């Protein structure tokens, strides 16, 4: 479908110049990530928030909607995910990461993501080992596509330091505003605690929309075998045994489905 790359590869390469020096874990922010025409189509194609097609996560540690069904993606969205999984783009990202990466064509945990009123995502580290492929999750790319979302609406992506004593997030080091056509690229293997640092206060009809795609690598010896995300309580939830039990169940492949919705 695309006559040229829908991704601004020059901007991506430039952003990677600071990737390894950024903290609290390796990351970079890429503004103008998508071609303007492609972005416009993606925004127009994004699934309505009230659609019954969404898979809904709604519990005290996460409140969001997601969909990774290729059959539900309209043409431009479908083509963009196909491009992001293509050998050419994966080779480009592998070169920037200096590591052989693999696409996950099943978009496990990826696809469309949307937060509406009350949207929440507690600090968490992503799953370590893909539950079907056995490869390690290594790189996240999150592309924000909400043209009406403003600074005052919140929904910022927070990056937390790792607390070695508690094995949980420590200080909030950085916040990234979810500006439209901004992409966040980060290494998920460095105790990479991330989540929503500011509550959503957007007016009716404005949502925090994003596209998420993840890349895998061969797992080094001793890699954590966790197959689901590990969450942490917010300050107001510390000591809450119900929240701690939800976190425990959410981190297990066999038990996570019990608490996606509570």
KOLFISE-351909 format. One record per residue (C-alpha): y negated, x negated, z negated; residue in one letter; residue number from 0; chain. Coordinates in steps of 0.2 Angstrom, whole numbers, plus 5000, padded with zeros to 4 digits. Example, Ala and Ser with C-alpha at 12.3 -4.5 7.8 and 13.67 -1.06 7.14 Angstrom:
pt v->5022 | u->4938 | w->4961 | residu->A | num->0 | chaine->A
pt v->5005 | u->4932 | w->4964 | residu->S | num->1 | chaine->A
//
This chain:
pt v->5000 | u->5000 | w->5000 | residu->X | num->0 | chaine->A
pt v->4988 | u->4986 | w->4996 | residu->X | num->1 | chaine->A
pt v->4981 | u->4975 | w->5010 | residu->X | num->2 | chaine->A
pt v->4976 | u->4962 | w->4997 | residu->X | num->3 | chaine->A
pt v->4979 | u->4959 | w->4978 | residu->X | num->4 | chaine->A
pt v->4973 | u->4974 | w->4967 | residu->X | num->5 | chaine->A
pt v->4971 | u->4961 | w->4953 | residu->X | num->6 | chaine->A
pt v->4956 | u->4949 | w->4952 | residu->X | num->7 | chaine->A
pt v->4967 | u->4934 | w->4952 | residu->X | num->8 | chaine->A
pt v->4951 | u->4922 | w->4951 | residu->X | num->9 | chaine->A
pt v->4945 | u->4931 | w->4935 | residu->X | num->10 | chaine->A
pt v->4963 | u->4930 | w->4928 | residu->X | num->11 | chaine->A
pt v->4964 | u->4911 | w->4932 | residu->X | num->12 | chaine->A
pt v->4947 | u->4908 | w->4924 | residu->X | num->13 | chaine->A
pt v->4951 | u->4918 | w->4908 | residu->X | num->14 | chaine->A
pt v->4967 | u->4907 | w->4906 | residu->X | num->15 | chaine->A
pt v->4956 | u->4892 | w->4903 | residu->X | num->16 | chaine->A
pt v->4953 | u->4898 | w->4885 | residu->X | num->17 | chaine->A
pt v->4970 | u->4906 | w->4883 | residu->X | num->18 | chaine->A
pt v->4978 | u->4892 | w->4872 | residu->X | num->19 | chaine->A
pt v->4963 | u->4888 | w->4862 | residu->X | num->20 | chaine->A
pt v->4960 | u->4906 | w->4857 | residu->X | num->21 | chaine->A
pt v->4965 | u->4913 | w->4840 | residu->X | num->22 | chaine->A
pt v->4973 | u->4920 | w->4830 | residu->X | num->23 | chaine->A
pt v->4986 | u->4918 | w->4844 | residu->X | num->24 | chaine->A
pt v->4985 | u->4914 | w->4862 | residu->X | num->25 | chaine->A
pt v->4976 | u->4927 | w->4872 | residu->X | num->26 | chaine->A
pt v->4962 | u->4930 | w->4885 | residu->X | num->27 | chaine->A
pt v->4951 | u->4944 | w->4890 | residu->X | num->28 | chaine->A
pt v->4949 | u->4948 | w->4908 | residu->X | num->29 | chaine->A
pt v->4934 | u->4959 | w->4913 | residu->X | num->30 | chaine->A
pt v->4935 | u->4966 | w->4931 | residu->X | num->31 | chaine->A
pt v->4954 | u->4965 | w->4931 | residu->X | num->32 | chaine->A
pt v->4957 | u->4978 | w->4945 | residu->X | num->33 | chaine->A
pt v->4949 | u->4980 | w->4962 | residu->X | num->34 | chaine->A
pt v->4935 | u->4994 | w->4959 | residu->X | num->35 | chaine->A
pt v->4943 | u->5006 | w->4972 | residu->X | num->36 | chaine->A
pt v->4960 | u->5004 | w->4964 | residu->X | num->37 | chaine->A
pt v->4953 | u->5007 | w->4947 | residu->X | num->38 | chaine->A
pt v->4945 | u->5023 | w->4953 | residu->X | num->39 | chaine->A
pt v->4961 | u->5030 | w->4959 | residu->X | num->40 | chaine->A
pt v->4970 | u->5025 | w->4943 | residu->X | num->41 | chaine->A
pt v->4958 | u->5034 | w->4933 | residu->X | num->42 | chaine->A
pt v->4959 | u->5049 | w->4944 | residu->X | num->43 | chaine->A
pt v->4978 | u->5049 | w->4943 | residu->X | num->44 | chaine->A
pt v->4980 | u->5047 | w->4924 | residu->X | num->45 | chaine->A
pt v->4991 | u->5060 | w->4917 | residu->X | num->46 | chaine->A
pt v->4982 | u->5074 | w->4907 | residu->X | num->47 | chaine->A
pt v->4982 | u->5072 | w->4889 | residu->X | num->48 | chaine->A
pt v->4990 | u->5089 | w->4886 | residu->X | num->49 | chaine->A
pt v->5004 | u->5087 | w->4899 | residu->X | num->50 | chaine->A
pt v->5021 | u->5090 | w->4893 | residu->X | num->51 | chaine->A
pt v->5028 | u->5074 | w->4901 | residu->X | num->52 | chaine->A
pt v->5021 | u->5063 | w->4888 | residu->X | num->53 | chaine->A
pt v->5033 | u->5055 | w->4875 | residu->X | num->54 | chaine->A
pt v->5023 | u->5057 | w->4859 | residu->X | num->55 | chaine->A
pt v->5023 | u->5045 | w->4844 | residu->X | num->56 | chaine->A
pt v->5016 | u->5054 | w->4829 | residu->X | num->57 | chaine->A
pt v->5018 | u->5047 | w->4811 | residu->X | num->58 | chaine->A
pt v->5008 | u->5038 | w->4798 | residu->X | num->59 | chaine->A
pt v->5008 | u->5022 | w->4807 | residu->X | num->60 | chaine->A
pt v->5006 | u->5027 | w->4825 | residu->X | num->61 | chaine->A
pt v->4998 | u->5042 | w->4834 | residu->X | num->62 | chaine->A
pt v->4999 | u->5040 | w->4853 | residu->X | num->63 | chaine->A
pt v->5006 | u->5046 | w->4869 | residu->X | num->64 | chaine->A
pt v->5016 | u->5035 | w->4882 | residu->X | num->65 | chaine->A
pt v->5025 | u->5037 | w->4898 | residu->X | num->66 | chaine->A
pt v->5036 | u->5025 | w->4908 | residu->X | num->67 | chaine->A
pt v->5044 | u->5036 | w->4920 | residu->X | num->68 | chaine->A
pt v->5041 | u->5029 | w->4938 | residu->X | num->69 | chaine->A
pt v->5044 | u->5046 | w->4946 | residu->X | num->70 | chaine->A
pt v->5029 | u->5053 | w->4936 | residu->X | num->71 | chaine->A
pt v->5017 | u->5040 | w->4943 | residu->X | num->72 | chaine->A
pt v->5006 | u->5045 | w->4957 | residu->X | num->73 | chaine->A
pt v->5005 | u->5033 | w->4973 | residu->X | num->74 | chaine->A
pt v->4992 | u->5021 | w->4967 | residu->X | num->75 | chaine->A
pt v->4998 | u->5019 | w->4949 | residu->X | num->76 | chaine->A
pt v->5016 | u->5017 | w->4956 | residu->X | num->77 | chaine->A
pt v->5010 | u->5004 | w->4968 | residu->X | num->78 | chaine->A
pt v->5000 | u->4995 | w->4955 | residu->X | num->79 | chaine->A
pt v->5015 | u->4994 | w->4943 | residu->X | num->80 | chaine->A
pt v->5026 | u->4988 | w->4958 | residu->X | num->81 | chaine->A
pt v->5013 | u->4974 | w->4962 | residu->X | num->82 | chaine->A
pt v->5013 | u->4969 | w->4943 | residu->X | num->83 | chaine->A
pt v->5032 | u->4967 | w->4944 | residu->X | num->84 | chaine->A
pt v->5032 | u->4959 | w->4961 | residu->X | num->85 | chaine->A
pt v->5039 | u->4941 | w->4963 | residu->X | num->86 | chaine->A
pt v->5022 | u->4935 | w->4969 | residu->X | num->87 | chaine->A
pt v->5012 | u->4941 | w->4953 | residu->X | num->88 | chaine->A
pt v->5026 | u->4936 | w->4941 | residu->X | num->89 | chaine->A
pt v->5026 | u->4918 | w->4949 | residu->X | num->90 | chaine->A
pt v->5007 | u->4918 | w->4947 | residu->X | num->91 | chaine->A
pt v->5008 | u->4923 | w->4928 | residu->X | num->92 | chaine->A
pt v->5022 | u->4911 | w->4926 | residu->X | num->93 | chaine->A
pt v->5012 | u->4896 | w->4932 | residu->X | num->94 | chaine->A
pt v->4997 | u->4901 | w->4921 | residu->X | num->95 | chaine->A
pt v->5009 | u->4902 | w->4906 | residu->X | num->96 | chaine->A
pt v->5018 | u->4886 | w->4911 | residu->X | num->97 | chaine->A
pt v->5035 | u->4895 | w->4908 | residu->X | num->98 | chaine->A
pt v->5047 | u->4905 | w->4919 | residu->X | num->99 | chaine->A
pt v->5044 | u->4923 | w->4916 | residu->X | num->100 | chaine->A
pt v->5054 | u->4939 | w->4922 | residu->X | num->101 | chaine->A
pt v->5048 | u->4956 | w->4926 | residu->X | num->102 | chaine->A
pt v->5054 | u->4971 | w->4916 | residu->X | num->103 | chaine->A
pt v->5055 | u->4984 | w->4930 | residu->X | num->104 | chaine->A
pt v->5061 | u->4997 | w->4918 | residu->X | num->105 | chaine->A
pt v->5044 | u->4996 | w->4909 | residu->X | num->106 | chaine->A
pt v->5052 | u->4997 | w->4892 | residu->X | num->107 | chaine->A
pt v->5038 | u->5002 | w->4880 | residu->X | num->108 | chaine->A
pt v->5025 | u->5000 | w->4894 | residu->X | num->109 | chaine->A
pt v->5018 | u->5012 | w->4907 | residu->X | num->110 | chaine->A
pt v->5004 | u->5024 | w->4903 | residu->X | num->111 | chaine->A
pt v->4997 | u->5024 | w->4886 | residu->X | num->112 | chaine->A
pt v->4984 | u->5036 | w->4879 | residu->X | num->113 | chaine->A
pt v->4976 | u->5039 | w->4862 | residu->X | num->114 | chaine->A
pt v->4967 | u->5056 | w->4859 | residu->X | num->115 | chaine->A
pt v->4959 | u->5063 | w->4843 | residu->X | num->116 | chaine->A
pt v->4966 | u->5055 | w->4828 | residu->X | num->117 | chaine->A
pt v->4974 | u->5041 | w->4838 | residu->X | num->118 | chaine->A
pt v->4981 | u->5027 | w->4828 | residu->X | num->119 | chaine->A
pt v->4990 | u->5011 | w->4830 | residu->X | num->120 | chaine->A
pt v->4993 | u->5001 | w->4814 | residu->X | num->121 | chaine->A
pt v->4994 | u->4982 | w->4815 | residu->X | num->122 | chaine->A
pt v->5011 | u->4977 | w->4822 | residu->X | num->123 | chaine->A
pt v->5021 | u->4964 | w->4831 | residu->X | num->124 | chaine->A
pt v->5031 | u->4969 | w->4846 | residu->X | num->125 | chaine->A
pt v->5049 | u->4969 | w->4848 | residu->X | num->126 | chaine->A
pt v->5056 | u->4952 | w->4850 | residu->X | num->127 | chaine->A
pt v->5072 | u->4954 | w->4861 | residu->X | num->128 | chaine->A
pt v->5073 | u->4967 | w->4875 | residu->X | num->129 | chaine->A
pt v->5086 | u->4979 | w->4869 | residu->X | num->130 | chaine->A
pt v->5095 | u->4980 | w->4886 | residu->X | num->131 | chaine->A
pt v->5091 | u->4964 | w->4895 | residu->X | num->132 | chaine->A
pt v->5093 | u->4952 | w->4880 | residu->X | num->133 | chaine->A
pt v->5077 | u->4942 | w->4885 | residu->X | num->134 | chaine->A
pt v->5063 | u->4938 | w->4874 | residu->X | num->135 | chaine->A
pt v->5046 | u->4948 | w->4876 | residu->X | num->136 | chaine->A
pt v->5033 | u->4935 | w->4879 | residu->X | num->137 | chaine->A
pt v->5017 | u->4941 | w->4887 | residu->X | num->138 | chaine->A
pt v->5008 | u->4958 | w->4886 | residu->X | num->139 | chaine->A
pt v->4995 | u->4964 | w->4898 | residu->X | num->140 | chaine->A
pt v->4985 | u->4979 | w->4893 | residu->X | num->141 | chaine->A
pt v->4973 | u->4986 | w->4906 | residu->X | num->142 | chaine->A
pt v->4960 | u->4999 | w->4899 | residu->X | num->143 | chaine->A
pt v->4955 | u->5012 | w->4911 | residu->X | num->144 | chaine->A
pt v->4943 | u->5024 | w->4901 | residu->X | num->145 | chaine->A
pt v->4926 | u->5024 | w->4910 | residu->X | num->146 | chaine->A
pt v->4918 | u->5036 | w->4897 | residu->X | num->147 | chaine->A
pt v->4924 | u->5027 | w->4882 | residu->X | num->148 | chaine->A
pt v->4909 | u->5019 | w->4873 | residu->X | num->149 | chaine->A
pt v->4907 | u->5006 | w->4859 | residu->X | num->150 | chaine->A
pt v->4903 | u->5019 | w->4846 | residu->X | num->151 | chaine->A
pt v->4919 | u->5029 | w->4850 | residu->X | num->152 | chaine->A
pt v->4930 | u->5015 | w->4842 | residu->X | num->153 | chaine->A
pt v->4948 | u->5012 | w->4847 | residu->X | num->154 | chaine->A
pt v->4945 | u->4993 | w->4847 | residu->X | num->155 | chaine->A
pt v->4960 | u->4981 | w->4848 | residu->X | num->156 | chaine->A
pt v->4961 | u->4971 | w->4833 | residu->X | num->157 | chaine->A
pt v->4970 | u->4954 | w->4831 | residu->X | num->158 | chaine->A
pt v->4975 | u->4948 | w->4814 | residu->X | num->159 | chaine->A
pt v->4980 | u->4932 | w->4807 | residu->X | num->160 | chaine->A
pt v->4998 | u->4930 | w->4800 | residu->X | num->161 | chaine->A
pt v->5000 | u->4929 | w->4781 | residu->X | num->162 | chaine->A
pt v->5014 | u->4917 | w->4778 | residu->X | num->163 | chaine->A
pt v->5017 | u->4922 | w->4760 | residu->X | num->164 | chaine->A
pt v->5019 | u->4941 | w->4764 | residu->X | num->165 | chaine->A
pt v->5025 | u->4939 | w->4782 | residu->X | num->166 | chaine->A
pt v->5012 | u->4953 | w->4786 | residu->X | num->167 | chaine->A
pt v->4995 | u->4953 | w->4794 | residu->X | num->168 | chaine->A
pt v->4981 | u->4943 | w->4785 | residu->X | num->169 | chaine->A
pt v->4963 | u->4943 | w->4790 | residu->X | num->170 | chaine->A
pt v->4956 | u->4953 | w->4805 | residu->X | num->171 | chaine->A
pt v->4951 | u->4938 | w->4816 | residu->X | num->172 | chaine->A
pt v->4944 | u->4947 | w->4832 | residu->X | num->173 | chaine->A
pt v->4941 | u->4964 | w->4839 | residu->X | num->174 | chaine->A
pt v->4941 | u->4968 | w->4858 | residu->X | num->175 | chaine->A
pt v->4932 | u->4983 | w->4864 | residu->X | num->176 | chaine->A
pt v->4943 | u->4993 | w->4876 | residu->X | num->177 | chaine->A
pt v->4930 | u->4992 | w->4890 | residu->X | num->178 | chaine->A
pt v->4935 | u->5001 | w->4907 | residu->X | num->179 | chaine->A
pt v->4943 | u->4988 | w->4918 | residu->X | num->180 | chaine->A
pt v->4945 | u->4975 | w->4905 | residu->X | num->181 | chaine->A
pt v->4963 | u->4968 | w->4903 | residu->X | num->182 | chaine->A
pt v->4970 | u->4959 | w->4887 | residu->X | num->183 | chaine->A
pt v->4983 | u->4946 | w->4890 | residu->X | num->184 | chaine->A
pt v->4992 | u->4939 | w->4875 | residu->X | num->185 | chaine->A
pt v->5007 | u->4929 | w->4869 | residu->X | num->186 | chaine->A
pt v->5018 | u->4941 | w->4858 | residu->X | num->187 | chaine->A
pt v->5029 | u->4927 | w->4851 | residu->X | num->188 | chaine->A
pt v->5016 | u->4919 | w->4839 | residu->X | num->189 | chaine->A
pt v->5017 | u->4932 | w->4824 | residu->X | num->190 | chaine->A
pt v->5005 | u->4941 | w->4835 | residu->X | num->191 | chaine->A
pt v->4999 | u->4955 | w->4824 | residu->X | num->192 | chaine->A
pt v->4988 | u->4968 | w->4834 | residu->X | num->193 | chaine->A
pt v->4984 | u->4986 | w->4834 | residu->X | num->194 | chaine->A
pt v->4969 | u->4998 | w->4833 | residu->X | num->195 | chaine->A
pt v->4956 | u->4991 | w->4821 | residu->X | num->196 | chaine->A
pt v->4943 | u->5005 | w->4822 | residu->X | num->197 | chaine->A
pt v->4947 | u->5023 | w->4822 | residu->X | num->198 | chaine->A
pt v->4944 | u->5034 | w->4837 | residu->X | num->199 | chaine->A
pt v->4929 | u->5045 | w->4835 | residu->X | num->200 | chaine->A
pt v->4927 | u->5050 | w->4853 | residu->X | num->201 | chaine->A
pt v->4920 | u->5067 | w->4858 | residu->X | num->202 | chaine->A
pt v->4932 | u->5080 | w->4866 | residu->X | num->203 | chaine->A
pt v->4938 | u->5076 | w->4883 | residu->X | num->204 | chaine->A
pt v->4937 | u->5057 | w->4881 | residu->X | num->205 | chaine->A
pt v->4952 | u->5047 | w->4878 | residu->X | num->206 | chaine->A
pt v->4958 | u->5029 | w->4876 | residu->X | num->207 | chaine->A
pt v->4968 | u->5026 | w->4892 | residu->X | num->208 | chaine->A
pt v->4978 | u->5011 | w->4896 | residu->X | num->209 | chaine->A
pt v->4991 | u->5003 | w->4907 | residu->X | num->210 | chaine->A
pt v->5003 | u->4992 | w->4898 | residu->X | num->211 | chaine->A
pt v->5016 | u->4980 | w->4906 | residu->X | num->212 | chaine->A
pt v->5026 | u->4966 | w->4898 | residu->X | num->213 | chaine->A
pt v->5035 | u->4950 | w->4904 | residu->X | num->214 | chaine->A
pt v->5050 | u->4942 | w->4897 | residu->X | num->215 | chaine->A
pt v->5057 | u->4924 | w->4896 | residu->X | num->216 | chaine->A
pt v->5073 | u->4916 | w->4891 | residu->X | num->217 | chaine->A
pt v->5074 | u->4917 | w->4872 | residu->X | num->218 | chaine->A
pt v->5073 | u->4900 | w->4863 | residu->X | num->219 | chaine->A
pt v->5087 | u->4895 | w->4850 | residu->X | num->220 | chaine->A
pt v->5083 | u->4904 | w->4833 | residu->X | num->221 | chaine->A
pt v->5073 | u->4918 | w->4841 | residu->X | num->222 | chaine->A
pt v->5071 | u->4934 | w->4830 | residu->X | num->223 | chaine->A
pt v->5083 | u->4947 | w->4836 | residu->X | num->224 | chaine->A
pt v->5072 | u->4962 | w->4832 | residu->X | num->225 | chaine->A
pt v->5073 | u->4975 | w->4846 | residu->X | num->226 | chaine->A
pt v->5059 | u->4987 | w->4840 | residu->X | num->227 | chaine->A
pt v->5041 | u->4984 | w->4834 | residu->X | num->228 | chaine->A
pt v->5038 | u->4979 | w->4816 | residu->X | num->229 | chaine->A
pt v->5023 | u->4988 | w->4809 | residu->X | num->230 | chaine->A
pt v->5012 | u->4984 | w->4793 | residu->X | num->231 | chaine->A
pt v->5003 | u->4997 | w->4782 | residu->X | num->232 | chaine->A
pt v->4984 | u->4998 | w->4782 | residu->X | num->233 | chaine->A
pt v->4975 | u->4994 | w->4766 | residu->X | num->234 | chaine->A
pt v->4974 | u->5012 | w->4762 | residu->X | num->235 | chaine->A
pt v->4993 | u->5014 | w->4764 | residu->X | num->236 | chaine->A
pt v->4999 | u->4998 | w->4754 | residu->X | num->237 | chaine->A
pt v->5011 | u->5004 | w->4740 | residu->X | num->238 | chaine->A
pt v->5015 | u->5020 | w->4749 | residu->X | num->239 | chaine->A
pt v->5034 | u->5021 | w->4748 | residu->X | num->240 | chaine->A
pt v->5035 | u->5034 | w->4762 | residu->X | num->241 | chaine->A
pt v->5025 | u->5023 | w->4774 | residu->X | num->242 | chaine->A
pt v->5036 | u->5008 | w->4769 | residu->X | num->243 | chaine->A
pt v->5052 | u->5018 | w->4773 | residu->X | num->244 | chaine->A
pt v->5045 | u->5023 | w->4790 | residu->X | num->245 | chaine->A
pt v->5041 | u->5005 | w->4794 | residu->X | num->246 | chaine->A
pt v->5058 | u->5000 | w->4789 | residu->X | num->247 | chaine->A
pt v->5066 | u->5013 | w->4800 | residu->X | num->248 | chaine->A
pt v->5054 | u->5010 | w->4814 | residu->X | num->249 | chaine->A
pt v->5059 | u->4992 | w->4816 | residu->X | num->250 | chaine->A
pt v->5078 | u->4996 | w->4819 | residu->X | num->251 | chaine->A
pt v->5085 | u->5000 | w->4836 | residu->X | num->252 | chaine->A
pt v->5097 | u->5012 | w->4829 | residu->X | num->253 | chaine->A
pt v->5085 | u->5020 | w->4817 | residu->X | num->254 | chaine->A
pt v->5068 | u->5020 | w->4826 | residu->X | num->255 | chaine->A
pt v->5070 | u->5037 | w->4834 | residu->X | num->256 | chaine->A
pt v->5071 | u->5045 | w->4817 | residu->X | num->257 | chaine->A
pt v->5053 | u->5042 | w->4814 | residu->X | num->258 | chaine->A
pt v->5044 | u->5042 | w->4831 | residu->X | num->259 | chaine->A
pt v->5038 | u->5059 | w->4825 | residu->X | num->260 | chaine->A
pt v->5037 | u->5064 | w->4807 | residu->X | num->261 | chaine->A
//
